[in-house]
């Protein structure tokens, strides 16, 4: 497989090449570029299997490349700053490595990129059927909660998130009120509008309105902070990140 390195800092480029030559000697580094302009020109006339791309280049940020030329190869973003994590995953990036690059994270990223190049094409007819089914489906609008002899109605829009703890399911509202529900997360998930709710983890389904912040976390995961805050960290797995980011953008 062929690798393109887009990096304007010579020490960082040398370190990356050393790691790649050590752990993936069968791969060939076909070129080393240091700017948006040179990268766009090269990609217009050449193809490659994997691209390592620093964010801050000599003439701007690497995200400008995606605006000027179609990038088909899996991209692994490398940078010394973690504030670009979300933006990185919105482009062709399949992983995000902080400098100095950890060799184990590099190995994981390259293996992920290798798998990405082998993925089969999407069945467009299946996608069309799914979209048509989603367009006509009606989702749950309110929930009933038993409080002694009373029944409380909670609109779906009032729910900040559903949380499973110690074999019980709780509804937590935007106001911070917490109620025990008589269903499981697995049972309620298909009844929720996927534009509004997302299964962050096995124990949390969150409303888009409850997402306070998102940041990069260890092992290429994303840490999500909800409002009201949860008792445990919410970590979105690497596998779910592309779908999660599409949800944040309202593309589901």
C-alpha positions in Angstrom: 0.0 0.0 0.0 1.1 3.6 -0.7 1.2 6.4 1.8 1.2 10.2 1.3 2.5 12.4 4.1 1.3 16.0 4.3 3.4 17.6 7.0 5.3 20.9 7.2 7.3 20.2 10.3 10.5 18.3 9.4 11.0 16.7 12.9 7.4 15.5 12.9 7.7 14.1 9.4 10.9 12.2 10.3 9.3 10.7 13.4 6.2 9.6 11.4 8.4 8.0 8.7 10.4 6.2 11.3 7.3 4.7 13.0 5.8 3.7 9.6 9.1 2.1 8.4 9.4 0.2 11.7 5.9 -1.1 12.0 4.8 -1.2 8.3 8.0 -1.8 6.2 5.9 -3.3 3.4 4.2 0.1 2.8 5.8 2.8 0.5 5.8 6.5 1.2 5.3 7.9 -2.2 5.5 11.6 -1.4 6.0 14.2 1.3 4.2 17.6 0.9 4.1 20.6 3.2 1.3 22.9 2.0 -2.3 23.1 0.9 -1.4 24.2 -2.6 1.1 21.5 -3.3 -1.2 18.8 -1.8 -4.2 19.9 -4.0 -2.1 19.9 -7.1 -0.6 16.5 -6.3 -4.0 14.9 -5.5 -5.5 16.2 -8.7 -3.2 13.9 -10.7 -2.4 11.1 -8.3 -4.0 8.5 -6.0 -2.8 6.9 -2.9 -4.0 4.3 -0.3 -3.6 6.2 2.9 -2.9 9.9 3.7 -1.3 11.3 6.9 -2.2 14.9 7.2 -1.1 17.6 9.6 -3.7 20.3 10.4 -1.5 23.4 10.4 0.4 23.5 7.1 2.7 26.2 5.7 -0.1 28.1 3.8 -3.2 27.2 5.9 -5.2 24.4 7.5 -5.5 21.0 5.8 -9.3 21.3 5.7 -8.9 23.7 2.8 -7.6 20.7 0.7 -11.0 19.0 0.9 -12.7 22.1 -0.4 -10.6 22.2 -3.5 -10.1 18.5 -4.5 -11.9 15.2 -3.9 -10.0 13.0 -1.5 -10.8 9.4 -1.8 -8.2 7.8 0.4 -8.6 7.3 4.1 -7.1 10.2 6.0 -5.3 10.1 9.4 -5.1 13.5 10.9 -2.0 14.4 13.0 -1.7 17.5 15.1 -0.5 18.9 18.4 -3.9 20.4 19.2 -7.0 18.5 20.2 -9.5 21.3 19.3 -9.7 20.0 15.7 -11.1 16.6 16.6 -14.7 17.2 15.5 -13.7 19.0 12.3 -11.3 16.2 11.5 -13.9 13.5 11.6 -16.3 15.5 9.4 -13.9 15.2 6.5 -12.4 11.9 5.2 -10.6 11.3 8.5 -10.9 7.9 10.0 -8.6 8.7 13.0 -7.0 11.5 14.8 -3.5 11.3 16.3 -2.0 13.8 18.8 1.7 14.7 18.6 4.0 13.3 19.7 2.4 10.3 18.0 2.1 7.2 20.1 3.2 4.1 18.2 0.3 1.9 19.5 -2.2 4.5 18.3 -0.4 4.8 15.0 -0.6 1.0 14.5 -4.4 1.0 15.3 -5.0 3.9 12.9 -3.1 2.3 10.0 -4.9 -1.0 10.5 -8.2 0.8 10.6 -7.3 2.6 7.3 -6.3 -0.7 5.7 -9.7 -2.1 6.6 -11.5 1.0 5.3 -9.9 0.5 1.8 -11.5 -3.0 1.7 -15.1 -2.1 2.6 -17.6 -3.2 0.0 -19.7 -0.6 -1.8 -23.0 0.5 -0.2 -26.2 -1.2 -1.5 -28.0 2.0 -2.7 -31.3 0.2 -3.2 -31.2 -1.0 0.4 -30.4 2.6 1.5 -33.3 3.9 -0.4 -35.7 1.4 1.2 -34.4 2.4 4.6 -34.8 6.1 4.0 -38.3 5.6 2.7 -39.2 3.5 5.8 -37.7 6.1 8.1 -39.6 8.9 6.3 -43.0 7.3 7.0 -42.4 6.1 10.5 -44.1 7.7 13.5 -42.1 8.1 16.6 -43.1 8.2 20.3 -44.1 11.7 21.3 -44.7 11.3 25.1 -44.1 9.0 28.0 -46.3 8.1 31.0 -44.7 7.9 34.4 -46.5 6.5 37.5 -46.1 8.6 40.6 -48.0 6.8 43.4 -51.7 7.2 42.4 -50.9 9.8 39.7 -49.8 9.5 36.1 -47.3 12.1 34.8 -47.0 12.9 31.1 -43.5 13.8 29.8 -43.1 15.0 26.2 -40.2 13.6 24.2 -38.9 17.1 23.8 -38.6 17.5 27.6 -36.3 14.5 27.9 -32.6 15.3 28.1 -31.6 11.6 28.1 -32.6 8.1 29.1 -30.1 6.3 31.4 -29.8 2.7 32.5 -28.4 2.2 36.0 -28.4 -0.9 38.1 -31.0 -2.7 36.0 -33.3 0.3 36.1 -34.1 2.9 33.4 -34.4 6.5 34.2 -35.9 9.5 32.3 -33.9 12.7 33.0 -35.5 15.9 31.9 -33.8 19.2 30.8 -34.8 20.6 34.2 -32.8 17.9 36.0 -35.8 15.9 37.2 -35.3 12.1 37.3 -38.0 9.5 36.9 -38.0 5.7 36.9 -39.4 4.3 33.6 -41.0 0.9 33.0 -39.1 0.0 29.8 -35.5 -0.8 28.8 -33.2 1.3 26.6 -33.3 -1.5 24.0 -37.1 -1.3 23.9 -37.4 2.5 23.7 -34.5 3.2 21.2 -36.4 2.2 18.0 -39.4 4.3 19.1 -37.4 7.5 19.3 -36.8 9.9 16.4 -33.2 9.4 15.4 -32.9 13.1 14.4 -33.4 14.0 18.1 -32.0 11.0 20.0 -28.8 9.0 19.8 -27.6 5.9 21.6 -24.3 7.3 23.0 -23.4 4.2 24.9 -25.1 1.0 26.1 -26.4 2.9 29.1 -27.4 6.3 27.6 -29.7 7.6 24.9 -29.4 11.4 24.7 -31.4 14.2 23.2 -29.5 16.5 20.8 -30.6 19.4 22.9 -28.7 18.0 26.0 -25.3 17.9 24.3 -23.2 20.5 26.0 -19.7 19.8 24.5 -17.7 17.1 22.7 -14.0 16.5 23.0 -11.4 14.0 21.9 -10.6 11.2 24.4 -8.0 8.5 24.8 -7.9 5.7 22.2 -9.7 7.7 19.5 -13.0 8.0 21.3 -15.0 11.1 21.9 -16.1 12.4 25.3 -19.6 13.9 25.5 -20.7 16.2 28.2 -24.5 16.4 28.7 -26.7 18.9 30.5 -27.9 18.0 33.1 -24.5 16.2 33.8 -24.4 12.4 34.1 -22.8 10.5 37.0 -20.5 8.7 34.7 -18.4 9.7 31.6 -20.1 9.4 28.2 -17.6 8.0 25.7 -18.6 7.4 22.1 -16.7 4.5 20.6 -14.5 4.8 17.5 -17.0 2.7 15.6 -19.9 5.0 16.4 -18.1 8.3 15.7 -19.0 8.8 12.0 -22.7 8.1 12.7 -22.5 10.3 15.8 -21.0 13.3 14.0 -23.6 12.9 11.2 -26.3 13.1 13.9 -24.7 16.2 15.4 -24.9 17.8 11.9 -28.5 16.8 11.5 -27.7 14.5 8.6 -29.5 11.4 9.8 
